[in-house]
Amino acid sequence: MQDAKKYEEAIPYFSKASELGDANAMGMLCLAYQVGSGVEENLFTAINWCEDSFNTSNDKVVKNIISSVLGDIYFEQNNFKSAKKWYLESLDNLEKQSEKSDEANKIANKYFDAKHYTTSSYWYKVAVDNGNKDAMFRLAYSYNARKI
């Protein structure tokens, strides 16, 4: 309960910093609205703050985090076209091949667990192309179990 109060106290400062163009503050508001920390949960507002943060920031790490969050929000809303767009943005903002393979594998597992096997195979192939051995196994398993 005390943590919720701290978030409530932080929101006006994040809001003011966002008005002044701070991409990190916009990202924090995105996360706050996504899960309802210090504010009422509102995915529409979360998406707007995420997109503002993404478009304002020049930092690849911030862009990676925000695009991944946007992908997750759209995924949870079953808007898979938008989720894919933002997940691809997330991968584009990663420097190392190992990071790309891990992120693609994480996305593939999310689709697999949701029983979207064809889409999961797409993401496993992206991970495989970046050298992810876990994705190689999961892709082979999917073919073997006739999931795809």
Residue frames relative to the residue before (quaternion, step in Angstrom):
aa qw qx qy qz dx dy dz
M 1.0000 0.0000 0.0000 0.0000 0.00 0.00 0.00
Q 0.6467 0.5226 -0.3208 0.4536 3.56 1.01 -0.81
D 0.6232 0.5399 -0.3393 0.4527 3.61 1.06 -0.73
A 0.6181 0.5436 -0.3433 0.4523 3.59 1.03 -0.79
K 0.6402 0.5212 -0.3219 0.4635 3.58 1.00 -0.79
K 0.6349 0.5282 -0.3286 0.4581 3.60 1.01 -0.78
Y 0.6395 0.5094 -0.3257 0.4749 3.57 1.01 -0.80
E 0.6301 0.5352 -0.3306 0.4552 3.57 0.97 -0.85
E 0.6748 0.4909 -0.2904 0.4683 3.57 0.98 -0.83
A 0.6647 0.5137 -0.3038 0.4494 3.60 1.09 -0.62
I 0.5594 0.6608 -0.3851 0.3196 3.60 1.04 -0.74
P 0.6720 0.4855 -0.3444 0.4405 3.67 0.76 -0.79
Y 0.6531 0.5062 -0.3184 0.4646 3.60 1.05 -0.67
F 0.6291 0.5017 -0.3309 0.4929 3.57 1.03 -0.74
S 0.6362 0.5373 -0.3230 0.4497 3.58 1.02 -0.81
K 0.6733 0.4877 -0.2962 0.4702 3.58 0.88 -0.94
A 0.6560 0.4992 -0.3111 0.4730 3.60 0.91 -0.87
S 0.6296 0.5314 -0.3295 0.4611 3.59 1.06 -0.74
E 0.6306 0.5315 -0.3229 0.4642 3.56 1.01 -0.83
L 0.6926 0.4536 -0.2607 0.4965 3.57 1.17 -0.63
G 0.6283 -0.6026 0.3083 0.3836 3.58 1.29 0.18
D 0.4286 0.7043 -0.4685 0.3174 3.60 1.19 0.33
A 0.3647 -0.7711 0.4871 0.1875 3.58 -0.43 1.27
N 0.6294 0.5331 -0.3455 0.4477 3.61 1.03 -0.69
A 0.6433 0.5066 -0.3208 0.4761 3.58 1.00 -0.79
M 0.6165 0.5323 -0.3408 0.4695 3.58 1.04 -0.75
G 0.6479 0.5184 -0.3100 0.4641 3.56 1.00 -0.83
M 0.6475 0.5080 -0.3227 0.4675 3.57 1.00 -0.77
L 0.6347 0.5047 -0.3334 0.4810 3.60 1.05 -0.69
C 0.5865 0.5662 -0.3580 0.4553 3.57 1.07 -0.73
L 0.7005 0.4690 -0.2687 0.4660 3.56 0.79 -1.04
A 0.6288 0.5430 -0.3331 0.4459 3.57 1.01 -0.82
Y 0.7103 0.4406 -0.2614 0.4827 3.59 0.86 -0.94
Q 0.5866 0.5827 -0.3754 0.4188 3.59 1.10 -0.57
V 0.8184 0.2345 -0.0987 0.5153 3.58 0.87 -0.92
G 0.4926 -0.6857 0.4198 0.3330 3.59 1.26 -0.05
S 0.3623 0.7198 -0.5097 0.3013 3.60 0.96 0.85
G 0.8426 0.0424 -0.0757 0.5315 3.56 -0.39 1.25
V 0.7443 0.2012 -0.1375 0.6218 3.55 1.35 -0.15
E 0.5801 -0.5403 0.4466 0.4149 3.55 -1.26 0.17
E 0.5341 -0.6283 0.4558 0.3350 3.58 -0.93 0.89
N 0.1443 0.7697 -0.6053 0.1428 3.55 -0.88 1.01
L 0.2765 -0.8115 0.4934 0.1471 3.57 -0.15 1.28
F 0.5938 0.5588 -0.3705 0.4447 3.59 1.07 -0.62
T 0.6762 0.4664 -0.2819 0.4957 3.59 0.93 -0.91
A 0.6113 0.5475 -0.3478 0.4534 3.60 1.02 -0.77
I 0.6562 0.5111 -0.3099 0.4606 3.58 0.89 -0.93
N 0.6546 0.5170 -0.3192 0.4498 3.58 0.90 -0.89
W 0.6773 0.4763 -0.2976 0.4752 3.60 0.91 -0.88
C 0.6251 0.5331 -0.3397 0.4578 3.59 1.02 -0.75
E 0.6800 0.4848 -0.2971 0.4630 3.57 0.85 -0.94
D 0.6287 0.5188 -0.3356 0.4723 3.59 1.03 -0.75
S 0.6475 0.5154 -0.3138 0.4655 3.57 0.95 -0.86
F 0.6578 0.5154 -0.3066 0.4556 3.57 0.89 -0.97
N 0.7192 0.4610 -0.2503 0.4556 3.58 0.85 -0.98
T 0.6789 0.4909 -0.2821 0.4674 3.59 1.16 -0.55
S 0.6875 0.5266 -0.2839 0.4115 3.57 0.99 -0.85
N 0.2426 -0.7310 0.6184 0.1561 3.51 -1.27 0.61
D 0.5482 0.6283 -0.3655 0.4137 3.56 1.36 -0.06
K 0.4182 -0.7360 0.4743 0.2417 3.61 -0.58 1.14
V 0.6132 0.5441 -0.3591 0.4462 3.59 1.06 -0.66
V 0.6530 0.4937 -0.3097 0.4837 3.58 0.92 -0.90
K 0.6564 0.5101 -0.3145 0.4583 3.59 0.89 -0.90
N 0.6353 0.5263 -0.3293 0.4593 3.60 1.00 -0.77
I 0.6817 0.4871 -0.2939 0.4601 3.56 0.81 -0.99
I 0.6930 0.4859 -0.2852 0.4497 3.56 0.80 -1.01
S 0.6707 0.4826 -0.3185 0.4645 3.61 0.90 -0.83
S 0.6208 0.5251 -0.3404 0.4722 3.59 1.08 -0.63
V 0.6358 0.5138 -0.3209 0.4783 3.59 1.00 -0.82
L 0.6492 0.5052 -0.3187 0.4708 3.59 0.94 -0.85
G 0.6233 0.5314 -0.3375 0.4640 3.57 0.98 -0.78
D 0.6683 0.5024 -0.2973 0.4612 3.57 0.94 -0.91
I 0.6350 0.5264 -0.3357 0.4550 3.60 0.96 -0.83
Y 0.6977 0.4598 -0.2784 0.4737 3.57 0.83 -0.98
F 0.5979 0.5562 -0.3583 0.4525 3.59 1.06 -0.70
E 0.6809 0.4950 -0.2857 0.4579 3.57 0.87 -0.98
Q 0.6853 0.4461 -0.2748 0.5058 3.60 1.20 -0.50
N 0.4501 -0.7084 0.4197 0.3455 3.59 1.36 0.12
N 0.4519 0.6242 -0.4873 0.4107 3.57 1.14 0.66
F 0.1000 -0.8728 0.4767 0.0310 3.53 0.45 1.29
K 0.5777 0.5720 -0.3814 0.4400 3.59 1.14 -0.52
S 0.6935 0.4453 -0.2733 0.4961 3.60 0.88 -0.92
A 0.6027 0.5540 -0.3586 0.4486 3.58 1.04 -0.73
K 0.6568 0.5116 -0.3150 0.4557 3.58 0.89 -0.92
K 0.6219 0.5530 -0.3375 0.4399 3.59 0.94 -0.90
W 0.7342 0.4250 -0.2417 0.4711 3.58 0.81 -1.00
Y 0.6106 0.5281 -0.3598 0.4679 3.59 1.07 -0.57
L 0.6308 0.5128 -0.3333 0.4775 3.60 1.04 -0.71
E 0.6097 0.5342 -0.3390 0.4774 3.59 1.06 -0.73
S 0.6277 0.5467 -0.3295 0.4456 3.55 0.98 -0.85
L 0.6713 0.4905 -0.2930 0.4721 3.57 0.91 -0.91
D 0.6390 0.5495 -0.3221 0.4312 3.57 1.00 -0.82
N 0.7198 0.4449 -0.2465 0.4724 3.57 1.14 -0.59
L 0.5573 0.5575 -0.4075 0.4611 3.55 1.27 0.31
E 0.4065 -0.7426 0.4895 0.2089 3.56 -0.94 0.93
K 0.7746 0.3759 -0.1837 0.4743 3.57 0.78 -1.06
Q 0.5581 -0.6157 0.4494 0.3278 3.53 -1.07 0.80
S 0.6388 0.5312 -0.3351 0.4444 3.60 0.99 -0.77
E 0.6326 0.5156 -0.3339 0.4717 3.59 1.06 -0.70
K 0.6424 0.5204 -0.3179 0.4642 3.57 1.00 -0.83
S 0.6683 0.4973 -0.3122 0.4568 3.58 0.92 -0.87
D 0.6538 0.5078 -0.3146 0.4644 3.60 0.98 -0.80
E 0.6599 0.5019 -0.3077 0.4669 3.59 0.94 -0.87
A 0.6594 0.4956 -0.3130 0.4707 3.61 0.91 -0.87
N 0.6427 0.5154 -0.3212 0.4670 3.60 1.01 -0.77
K 0.6245 0.5305 -0.3304 0.4684 3.59 1.02 -0.79
I 0.6576 0.4969 -0.3029 0.4784 3.58 0.95 -0.89
A 0.6400 0.5311 -0.3207 0.4533 3.60 0.94 -0.90
N 0.6573 0.5122 -0.3143 0.4547 3.59 0.92 -0.88
K 0.6133 0.5500 -0.3399 0.4537 3.57 1.06 -0.78
Y 0.6854 0.4625 -0.2822 0.4865 3.60 0.90 -0.91
F 0.6254 0.5388 -0.3372 0.4526 3.59 0.99 -0.80
D 0.6803 0.4948 -0.2903 0.4562 3.57 0.87 -0.98
A 0.6835 0.4519 -0.2731 0.5040 3.59 1.19 -0.58
K 0.4739 -0.7137 0.3902 0.3374 3.56 1.39 0.19
H 0.4448 0.6168 -0.4966 0.4185 3.56 1.09 0.78
Y 0.0970 -0.8826 0.4585 0.0380 3.51 0.60 1.26
T 0.6370 0.5243 -0.3472 0.4459 3.60 0.94 -0.75
T 0.6767 0.4708 -0.2917 0.4852 3.57 0.93 -0.88
S 0.6205 0.5304 -0.3549 0.4558 3.58 1.00 -0.72
S 0.6393 0.5246 -0.3446 0.4442 3.60 0.98 -0.73
Y 0.5826 0.5629 -0.3695 0.4552 3.61 1.08 -0.64
W 0.7189 0.4455 -0.2527 0.4699 3.57 0.82 -1.06
Y 0.6035 0.5322 -0.3672 0.4667 3.60 1.07 -0.61
K 0.6415 0.5211 -0.3248 0.4598 3.59 1.01 -0.78
V 0.6099 0.5256 -0.3467 0.4812 3.60 1.07 -0.71
A 0.6675 0.4943 -0.2961 0.4717 3.58 0.93 -0.90
V 0.6362 0.5237 -0.3206 0.4671 3.58 0.99 -0.84
D 0.6507 0.5224 -0.3138 0.4530 3.58 0.94 -0.88
N 0.7096 0.3978 -0.2423 0.5288 3.56 1.25 -0.43
G 0.6477 -0.6073 0.2840 0.3620 3.56 1.26 0.46
N 0.4336 0.7133 -0.4619 0.2997 3.62 1.15 0.36
K 0.3336 -0.7810 0.4970 0.1782 3.59 -0.46 1.23
D 0.6015 0.5491 -0.3689 0.4479 3.62 1.06 -0.61
A 0.6472 0.5083 -0.3104 0.4758 3.56 1.04 -0.81
M 0.5972 0.5585 -0.3613 0.4482 3.58 1.07 -0.68
F 0.6637 0.4944 -0.2992 0.4749 3.56 0.95 -0.89
R 0.6869 0.4908 -0.2968 0.4464 3.60 0.80 -1.01
L 0.6331 0.5153 -0.3327 0.4722 3.59 1.03 -0.74
A 0.6531 0.4996 -0.3097 0.4775 3.60 0.93 -0.88
Y 0.6296 0.5325 -0.3207 0.4661 3.57 1.01 -0.84
S 0.6538 0.5253 -0.3126 0.4460 3.56 0.92 -0.91
Y 0.6542 0.4849 -0.3124 0.4891 3.57 0.99 -0.80
N 0.6726 0.5159 -0.2939 0.4417 3.57 0.88 -0.96
A 0.7292 0.4047 -0.2292 0.5021 3.58 0.97 -0.85
R 0.4134 -0.7419 0.4289 0.3078 3.55 1.38 0.12
K 0.2819 0.7614 -0.5229 0.2594 3.53 1.04 0.88
I 0.7720 0.1938 -0.1187 0.5937 3.56 1.24 -0.50
